[in-house]
Amino acid sequence: MANITAAQVNELRKLTGAGMMDCKKALVEANGDFDLAIENLRKKGQKVAANRADRESTEGAAIAVVNADNTLGAVITLNCETDFVAKNEDFIKLATDFATLALQFDKKEDFLAAPFENITVAEKLIEQTGVIGEKIEIGTFEKLEGTFIGSYIHAGNKIATIVALSNSVEGAEEAARNVAMQAAAMNPIALNEEGVASDIIEKEIEIAKDQLRQEGKPEAMLDNIAKGKLNRFFKDNTLVNQDYIKENKMSVAQYVDSISKGLTVVGFKRASVVG
């Protein structure tokens, strides 16, 4: 049997992130062969992943990243089972590294198949499941392209957002961050009225009409009054129409226009982890 040194154990730990005892055991079983030891640790991860497949990974870290010229953004969640793991610095770093890699891919399945530290992202998730002992997976995976992209990550990494503005102007970075903060705090369902699904609109109209009937309003008046309530729904639930949280005398659209005449919000993505 090979004589396993502390330096070898420490090196394997740096390569895999596994605990010292797990690394020593893997090296002993592999008779000092590093490649075989790494393979043993991955097999352990596969076993843990299989055993925990039915667990709920409702905790984790939400991360938003933007490329160097602010034309591309990605927002992901790296999910786990407990808040204890979600707050771990190594876990947050892994989530950030994943988000940075996600900038290169449009589809989640392509991202999962992408190379990461000499294995694929999917294999890294399995490996870390073995290291951490919890179900680890990618939840949200969103991309956004535009003339100017800004981002915001809420304290504690529970919510992350990216926002696209129509132009790269002076003040765009601060404006995009402020709007991204708005999206994080107010959780709009769409950018504007056009982005709200038709079934949601129909449901809101029916709810409004039912309320009006209960109030004794004449049937002939229901459509017009319901439209007014629908406009209020749009104001409360679509990003550009919401009251701007830092100055509620103007809407988000008006705030952005005040930064530079004609500047608009053209898109946003939001990811959250709520345990």
N, C-alpha and C positions, 0 to 999 in steps of 0.2 A: 504494500500500500504506500502511495506517495506521501511524503512528509509535507503537509499543507502549512504554509507559513501565514503569519498575520498579514504580511504585505500582499500575498495572493488573495486572501479573503477581502482585504480592503479594496484591491483593484477590481475584483468582481462586483463588489458592492457599488463602486463608482460607475461601472458599466451598466448595471441592471437596476440599481435603486433598491434591491432586495435587502433584507435585514442581515446582520452579520452572521447569525446562527444559520439562517437559510443558505447563505453563500458558502459557509464552511461545509455544511452538509452536502451541498451540490458538488463542491470540489472533491470531497472525500469519495462520494459515489462515482464521480467521473475519473477518479485516480489522478487528479491534478490537471486533467484536460479541460482548458477553459471553454472551448467551443461546446463540448459535451455538457459541461456544467451549466452553461447558458441555456442549452436545449432542455436540460432537466428542469430548470427554473420555469421555462415557458410551458413545459408540460404540466407543471404544478399549477400555473396560471389557468391552463385549459380546464383542469379538474375543478378548480375553485369557481371558474366562470360557469361551468356546467351545473355545479351544485347551487349556484346563486342566480341562475337564469330567471327564476320566478320572483326574485326580490324586486322591490320598487326602488329605483334610483332617483329619488325626488330632491336630493340635495345636489350641490355641485358649485361650479363657477361659471358665470356668464362673462365672456370676454369679447371686446370689440377691438379690431385693429384696422389701420388705414395705411395704404402704401405711401412711399416717400413724396409723390407729387399730388397726393390727395384726390386721386381720380378713381380709386377702388377701395372698397371696404368689405370686411367680413365680420360676422358676429356668430359666435358659437356658444353652446353650453357643453361643458364636460361634466357629466352627471355621475354622482356616487350615492351611497346610501346614508351617510351621516354628515352632520355639520362639522364634526371634528375633523374628518378627512378634507372636507371642502375648504377649510381654513388653513390647511397645511401649505407652507410656502412652496414645497416641491410640486404639489398638486396644482397650485395656481400657475407655477412656471410651465408645467406640462400643458395646461390649458392654453396659455399664451403662445407657446411654441406651436401648438396645433392650429390656433387661430391664424398665426402668421403664415403657416403652410397653406391654410384654406384659401388664402388670397389667390392661389394659383389654379384653383379648381372651381368649376361651375356646379358640379353635381356631387352630392354627398357620397355616393357610391365610388366615384372616381377618387375622391379625397381619402376614403377609407383604404383604398387599394394603393395609395401613394407611398413611396419609400420614406421611411422615418427611422433614423438611427440604425441603418442596415437591415431593417425589417419593414413591414408595412404598418400603417397607422392602426389597422384592425388588429394586427398581431401585437402591437405595442399596448393596445387596450387590454388584450388578454394577459399579456405579461404583467401589466400593472394591477390587474385584478388579483393575480397571484401574490404580488408584492404587498399590496394593501390589504387584501382579504375582503374586499367589497366589490360589488358589481360596478364596473366602470364602463361608461359608454358615451358616445356623442349624441346629444339630444338635438337641439336646434342647430341648423347649418344654413346660414343666409349670406348672400352676396349682394353688393350694390355698386353699380358703376355710375359715374357722373362727372360733371365739370369740376365740382368741388365736393368732396366727402369729408364730413366731420364725425366725431364719435364721442361717446360718453359712457363711462362705467361707474355705476352707483357704488358707494362705499359698501364693502363687504362682498363685492363681485356677485351680487344676486340679480342685478339687471344691467344689461348692456344694450346700447343703441348706436346705429349709424344713420346719418342723414345726408341726403344729396341736395345741393343748392344749384340753381340754374347757371350761376356764373362765379368765376373766381375773382373776387373784388377785394378791395381793402376792407377789412373787418369780417371777411367770410369765415375765418377760422373761429372767431368768437361767436358769431351768429350761428354757425352750424353746431357748435358745442351747446349753445343755449337751447336750440331747438331739439337737439338730441336729449338734453336734460328734460325738456318738456315731455317728449315722447316716453321717457323712462318714468316720469312721475305720473302722467295722466293716462297712459296706456290707451291711446286712440285706436279705434278698430280699422281706420283707413286714413289715407292722406286727405281726401276730400269726399264730397258727395258721390262723385262718379265711381269711387272705389268701394262703396258700400254694396254688399251683395244684395240682389233683388229680393231674396227670401227674408233677409233681415228688414228691409224696407217694408215689405208686405206685412210682416209680423208687427212692426211698430205701428203701422197704420191701423191694424185691427185692434191692437191694445188701446190705442187712442180712442177709437170709435166706441169700444166697449165702455171705457171710462166715461165718455160723453153721454152714452145712453143711460148709464147709471145715474148721471147727474140730471137726467130728464131733458137733454137737448133734443130739439126736433130732428128727425132723420134727414131732412133736406139740408140741414146746416153741417152735418157731420163731416162731409168731405173737405170743406174749406177749413174748418177748425182743426181737423186731423192733419192737414197739410202744414198748418202753423206749428203744431206739436212736433211734426216730423222735422221741420226746420230747426227747432230747438234741439232735437236729438242730434242732428248734424253738427250743430254748434258745440255740443258737449262732447261728441265722440269722434270727430274728424280733426286731424292734427292742425291743418291750416286755419280752421274756423274756431278752434278753442281759444278761450281767453289766454293771453300770454301770462304765464305764472309769475313773471317778474314785474309785470305792469298790466294789470287786468283791465285797463281802460282801452286796450288795443288787442286785436287778435294776433295769432302767430303770423298770419300772412301780412298783417300791417306792420308788425315788428320787423320782419325780414325786409319789407319794402323800405322801411325807414333807414336801414343800413345802407342800401343802394337802390335808387329808384328802378323798379322793374325786376329786382331780385326776387326769386320765388323758391319755395321748397318743392322739389320734384319727386322725392321719394324718401322712404325711411324703412328700417328694419329694426325689430325689437326682440330681444331674447331675455327670458327670466327663468330663475330657478327658485321655486317656492316649496320649501319642505313642509 
